[in-house]
Amino acid sequence: MSEDLAIPSLFNVKGKIVLVTGGGVGIGKMIATGFARNGATVYIAARKEPQLKEAVEDIKQVATGKIHYIVANVGSKAGCDALISDFKKREAKLHILVNNSGITWGGPYNDFPEEKGWDNVFNVNVKSIFYMTAGLSDYLIKDSTSTDPGRVINISSTASVIPHSEGELSADGNGTWSYQPSKAAVNHLTSQLAVKLAPSFVTVNAILPGVFPSKMSAFGLKTSGDKIVSRQPMGASALSFYLNATTDRKQGRVGGPGDMAGLALFLASPASAHITGQHIITDGGARLFSKL
């Protein structure tokens, strides 16, 4: 019998159990909403319980699956272990792990702080992905097959492939010196984990978002939103973009919930069961037109 290629079958996540770190706001909330809307049981985890409660109530408005929260801090191995332990008390299987928790720090080139600027950024952005994935591998591997594998989705950034650290997303005189290399590390760790877990029927892929509304982009969108949006190439021809033409040019846009949820749903559905170790950019083509 041939495979069912109907959309409801190819993109089905109903009944899957999902854990999204950093799921209370921004990109994490977009992804969690997409899964809950389509029948998955979703757990969101973050440090701030009020944000988690608010997110759960928002997501419930559209959910056809269940939505829960766990208060956790993945900034250390102990924090990751505590989240893993709490989750394992509630479920016997995990189908989809979304490692979304991330932070950034802006500071001057000649006085960039070590602990908050470097150590904490790498702890949350890189180490947490390793410890969360390693600690939940047994749950991801359980009952997984080549056609229905466990899934790990790591949220990286186009900052991992664009080396500019000073711009609209940080204050004048400051740069996000540790954020770019931390996200580059996420990409390579994604490849490492894909190699490790493929024999156990678990796929590991990374999403590299461009500018999306989130806590990290809030400063830039507030202070330079019009400028940032004007640089989004979707809606503009390449020639008009490079010539800074202002006529006959449709307005571009930053990323939205459908862009993020759609890609995450794809990477967790039967349609992507044969895809692993990939770093997928979703930025409307902005990095192709960067003139910085």
N, C-alpha and C positions, 0 to 999 in steps of 0.2 A: 504494500500500500504506500502511495506517495505521501510526502509530508503535506500537512495542511498549511497552505500559504495565505490563508485569509488573515487580514489585519488583526482581528480579535485573537487569533491564535499566535501569530508571529510576535505581537507586542503585549502579550498577556503577563501581568505580574500579580494577578488576583491570588490572594492567599499566601503570598510570600511574606517573610518576616524581615524587616529592614531596620537597621540601626544607623542613624545619622548623627555624627558628632557636630557640634556647633549648629544644631538644627533649629535654634530658637529665632534666628533672624537671618536676613539676607539670603545668600545663595543656599545655605542649608535649609532654610524654611521653604524656599522655592522647590527644592528637591523633595523634601518631606511631604509637601502638599501634593506634588505630582503622584507620588506613590500611594498616599492615603486616598486620593481622589479615585484611583484605579484599583482599589480593593485590597491593597497590601496592609498588613499590620505594621505600624511604624512606631519606632521609639526615637525620640529626639533627646540629645544630651547636651548640656552646657552648664556653665558655672552659676548663672543667675536664674533662680527659680521663678521670680516674677515674669521674666521674659518667656520662659518655658511655658508657664501657665497661660499666658496671653496667646502664645503661638498655638498651643493645643486647642484653645477655644476658637481661634480663627480657622484652623484647619478642619475642625469638626463641622464647620458650616458647609464644607464641600465634600467631606470624606465619605467614601463608601466602605472603607476599611477602618480598623481601629487605630487610634493615635494615643500614645503614652509619652511620658517624659521621665528622665532620670537626671538628677542633679549630679554633675561630675566636673572634675578639672583634669584635663588630659595633659597638663603641663609638666607632668613627671611620670615615671614608670609606676609609682605607687598610685597616682591618680588614675592611670589607665587600668591598672589591676583592679582598683575598686569599682570602676565602671563595668569592667568585664564580669566581675563577681556578681554585681547587682543584676546585670542582664541575664546571667546564667541561672539565677534564682527564679527568673520569670519565664524563661523559654528553654526548650530542649534542642533548638536548631536555629541557625541564622542563615538566611539565604543571601542577603545583600548587606555589605558593610560599606558605608559611605564615610570616608575619612575627610571631613570638611573643615574641622576646626583649624583656624589659622589666625595669626596676628601679624601686625607690622609695627615698625617703629621708625620715626623720622628724626634725624639729628644732623648736626653739622659734620662735615667731613673730618675736620681736625679735632673734634671733641665728641665722637660717637661713643655712647656708653657701652660698656662690655656686658653687664648682666642683663639689662632690659633690652639693649640694642641687639646683641648677638645671642647670648645664652638662651634667653626666654623665647626669642623668635625661633631658634632652631629646635628648642624643646617641644614647642607646640606644633610647629609646621612640619617637622621631619621625624623626630623621635617618636611622637605619638602615633604616627602612621605605622611605624615598625612594631611598636608594642601592642597597639590595638589589633593589628592584623595577626601577629604571632600568637597573641593570647586568645584569639577567636578562631584560629585556623581549624581547630578540631570541630567546631560548630559549622564552619563553612564547608568543610570536607564531608561531613556526615551526609550520607544518602545522595551525594552529588554524582552526576554522570557526565559523559561527554556532550550530551544534548541538553542537559539541565544542570550546568555547573554552578557552583557557588560563585559569588561576584564580589569583588573589591573595586570600589571606585574612589580614586584619590583626587581631591580637588587641588590642582596646581594653579598656574596663572600664566598669562602671556608674558608676565615679567620674567619668567624663567628663560625666555628666548629673546627678550629685548633688553639690552644691557643698560638702558638709561635709568639712573637712580634719582635724578633731580627733575622735577616737573610739576605739573598742576596738582598732582595727588599728594604733594607734601608742601609744607610752608616754605616761603622764600628762604634760601640759605640752608635748607635741610635736604637730606637725601635718604632714601630707604635702602641704605647700603647692605643690610643683611637680608632683606626680603627677597631680592632677586636671586642670590645664591641659594637661599633656603628652598625656593620653588624649583630651581634647577636640580637640587638634591632630591626633591619629591619625584621629579621625572625619572631620574636614574634609579631611585629606590623602587618606583613602580615597575621598571624593567627587571630589577633583581627579584622582586616578589613574584612577578609573572613567571620567571624561570623556575623559582622554587615551588610554586603551587600548581603549575600546569599539570604535572604528573598525577596530582590529586584531584583533578577536575575542578579547579578554581581559577577563574579569569581575574586578571588585575589590569585595570586601565586607568588612565588619568584624563581628566578634563582640564583644559587650560583656558579659563575665561578671560576675556578682555574686560572692559569696563561694564560692570553691572551695579545697580544700586545696592549698596551694602554698607556696613559700618566702616569698612576699610576705605571705601571710595567716597564716604559722606563729605569729608573735608573738601576734596577736590571738586565734587559736584556742586557743593554749596558756594565755593569761592570762584570757580572757573567753569561752571556747568555748561554755559553757552559755548565756550571755547572748545571744551572737550567734545560736545555733541557735534560741533561744526567740523571736527576732524574725523568723524565717522564716515567712511566711504560709501556705505550702502545708501543708494539714492543719488550718488554723484558719479560722473564719468571720471576715469583716471586722469584724463587731460585737464578737466575743470578743477579737479582736486589739486593737481600739481601747480596749476596756474593761479590758484586761489580765486577762481572765478566765482562771482556771487550771483550771476544771472543764469537762468535756466537750470538751476540746481535744486533738486528736492532735498528736504531736510533729512539728515541721517539720524541715527538713534543709537543709544547704548543697548545692552542686552536686557532682556526681560524674563519673567517667570517661565513663559512657554519655551524660550530658547534653552534654558537650563534644565527644566524638568523633562523636556522632550529628549534631550541627549542622555540624561541619566536613565530614563525609562528604557531607551534603546539599549544602553549598555547593561541593563539588568534583565532584558527580555530574551525570549528564544531567538529573536532576530540577530543577536550578537553573540550567540553561544560559541562561535568559531573565531572570536576576536579577543586577543589578549596582548598585553605589553604595548599598547598604543597610547600615544599622547595626542589627544584630539583638541584642537583649538576652536573656540567659539567666540569670535570677536568681530564678526561682520567684515572681516578682511582688513581691519585697522592696521595690523602690524605690517601688511604688505605696502601700505601707503605712508608709513611713518617717515616724516621728514626731519626728525630730530637728529 
